[in-house]
Amino acid sequence: MAHDVVMPQMGESIAEGTVSKWLKQVGDKVDRDEPLLEISTDKVDAEIPSPAAGTLVEIMAKEGDTVPVNAVVARIAADGEAAAPAPAAPAKQPEAPAATAETAVNSQITDDAETVNPQITDDVASAEPEEKVTSLDERRRTKSSPLVRKIAAENNVDISRIEGTGVSGRVTKNDILDFMQQPKPAAAEKPAAAEPAPAPQARAPRPTPQFAEGATVRLEPLTVMRKRIAQHMTQSKQTSAHVHTVFEIDFTAVEKLRRQNKDAYAERSVKLTYMPFIVQAVIAGLREFPILNASMDESNIIYHREFNIGIAVALEWGLIVPVLKHADELNILGASRAINDLGERARSKKLSPEDVQGGTFTITNPGVFGGLFGLPIINQPQVAILGVGGIKKRPVVVETKDGDFIAIRSMCYLSLGFDHRLIDGAIADQFMARVKEIIEKGQFTM
């Protein structure tokens, strides 16, 4: 029985989706829940898994096509039906039984090879036992999703060295990430220093545009995500009266807490960054100045009881803002775990529409790439956004009761963009002063 692959409804307000990329092609075998295609909507980019195991026999929506929710975009035939979609080539069918054992391994192996087609194992064992069994084991282990293969390629990781925990030894995303986090002489220290460093995460070099011979320009259509970003940013600038204020803040107390707790957090598989501390300080400020946690329409101020903090994540293909829901209920450990999870799922296109909806205030972190500070655009329909600059050690004048002295401190510029239609400069600065006080005094719940 053939299975239809339909455009899913990624949220109540979503009526259509765009096929961004096919991860499989007609004739490819797929496993149930294996990533099949990537789609883009107004709210989120996501990988869509296969609804069944079998062979992809038909693709109805090409890359770039925008189709309604529940429209059929592809069909998958069960293993027994895989030959049915190819009646145009009957002459080749008799050759199938004569295929060698190696061909059978190449074309028929799945994660369930032993149970679905036990003859494969028998054939391999009879034709060069040790060599073929090893080959089968390696194929099974290196069989992985496009995301896993991409991570491996960008980090020069040999997947065959990883013991997979998936079905029949399949290497999952968690397997490769855990493998990469294992102690290494040079690489082990990089993650710990990632956030304060100008370039915290090694990224694959961006491809240089290829120009036709003699051409001086090259046209490339905007991706769906870039179109959406352009629309939202333009709308925000046209809607809100943007004003910014910048505060210099001493993060030395936060840095001390990070150093004291990062090893204990690492034992729980949680990376402790500056962001959870900033989130907790922001929530303290929002409690005292709730107008910054509001939104507005033409006639009303809409106050929000919940503190849902959007945290911008820079992707190689754009920008997305997953939302940390009920952030006021989390201590530093809980916020760290939740922020790490949202970031990972954003980069692997595993976010759901609910993960990017309902934000009441947004934090963006241009400083992670070395910037001194940024002046971010408000994320509509919110009325304020916080920009985090680079945290760097600088000599500063420290005032004490015994006099002033110069010390080396971990300093950072935080910028607040706010909608002057609703928020006056005095309120914005009072909010920032409260955030500054929390951070500099180290008043956090760990």
PETATA-V344393 format. One record per backbone hydrogen bond with DSSP energy under -0.5 kcal/mol. NH is the residue of the N-H (numbers start at 1). CO is the residue of the C=O. Records with the same first field share a line. If there is no record, write none. Layout:
NH: CO  CO
This chain:
3: 76
5: 74
6: 4
7: 71
8: 6
10: 8
11: 9
14: 11
15: 13
17: 67
18: 40
19: 65
20: 18  38
21: 38
23: 21  36
24: 36
27: 56
28: 25
30: 54
33: 50
34: 31
36: 48
37: 48
38: 21
39: 46
40: 18
41: 44
46: 39
47: 349
48: 37
49: 47
50: 34
54: 30
55: 77
56: 28
57: 55  75
58: 75
60: 73
61: 73
62: 60
64: 19
65: 62
67: 17  65
69: 15
70: 7
71: 68
73: 5
74: 5
75: 58
76: 3
77: 55
81: 78
82: 79
84: 81
85: 81
86: 83
89: 86
90: 87
92: 89
93: 90
94: 90
95: 92
96: 92  93
98: 95
99: 96
104: 100
105: 101
106: 102
107: 103
108: 104
109: 105
113: 110
115: 112
116: 112
117: 113
120: 117
121: 117
122: 118
123: 119
124: 120
125: 121
126: 122
127: 123
132: 128
133: 129
134: 130
135: 131
136: 132
137: 133
138: 134
139: 135
140: 136
141: 137
142: 138
143: 139
144: 142
149: 145
150: 146
151: 147
152: 148
153: 149
154: 150
155: 151
156: 153
157: 152
159: 157
161: 158
162: 159
164: 162  169
166: 170
169: 166
170: 167
171: 141  143
172: 170
176: 172
177: 173
178: 174
179: 175
180: 176
181: 177
182: 179
188: 184
190: 187
191: 187
193: 189  190
194: 191
197: 193
200: 197  368
211: 209
215: 212
227: 223
228: 224
229: 225
230: 226
231: 227
232: 228
233: 229
234: 230
235: 231
236: 232
237: 233
238: 234
239: 235
240: 236
242: 240
243: 418
245: 416
247: 414
249: 247  412
251: 249  410
255: 251
256: 252
257: 253
258: 254
259: 255
260: 256
261: 257
262: 258
265: 261
266: 262
267: 263
268: 264  265
269: 266
270: 265
272: 270
273: 271
277: 274
278: 274
279: 275
280: 276
281: 277
282: 278
283: 279
284: 280
285: 281
286: 282
287: 283
288: 284
289: 285
292: 289
293: 290
294: 291
295: 302
296: 381
297: 300
302: 295  300
303: 301
308: 306
309: 307  324
310: 308  361
311: 322
312: 310  363
313: 320
315: 313  318
318: 315
320: 313
322: 311
323: 355
324: 309
325: 323
327: 307  324
329: 326
330: 327
332: 445
333: 446
335: 331
336: 332
337: 333
338: 334
339: 335
340: 336
341: 337
342: 338
343: 339
344: 340
345: 341
346: 342
347: 343
348: 344
349: 346
350: 345
351: 345
355: 352
356: 353
357: 354
360: 308
361: 308
362: 384
363: 310
364: 386
367: 388
368: 365
369: 366
370: 367
371: 366
380: 378
382: 379
383: 294
385: 417
386: 362
387: 415
388: 364
389: 387  413
390: 371
392: 390  411
394: 409
396: 407
398: 396  405
399: 397
400: 403
403: 400
405: 398
407: 396
409: 394  407
411: 392  409
412: 249
413: 372
414: 247  412
415: 387
416: 245
417: 385  415
418: 243  416
419: 383
420: 241  418
422: 419
423: 419
428: 424
429: 425
430: 426
431: 427
432: 428
433: 429
434: 430
435: 431
436: 432
437: 433
438: 434
439: 435
440: 436
441: 437
442: 438  439
443: 438
444: 442
446: 444
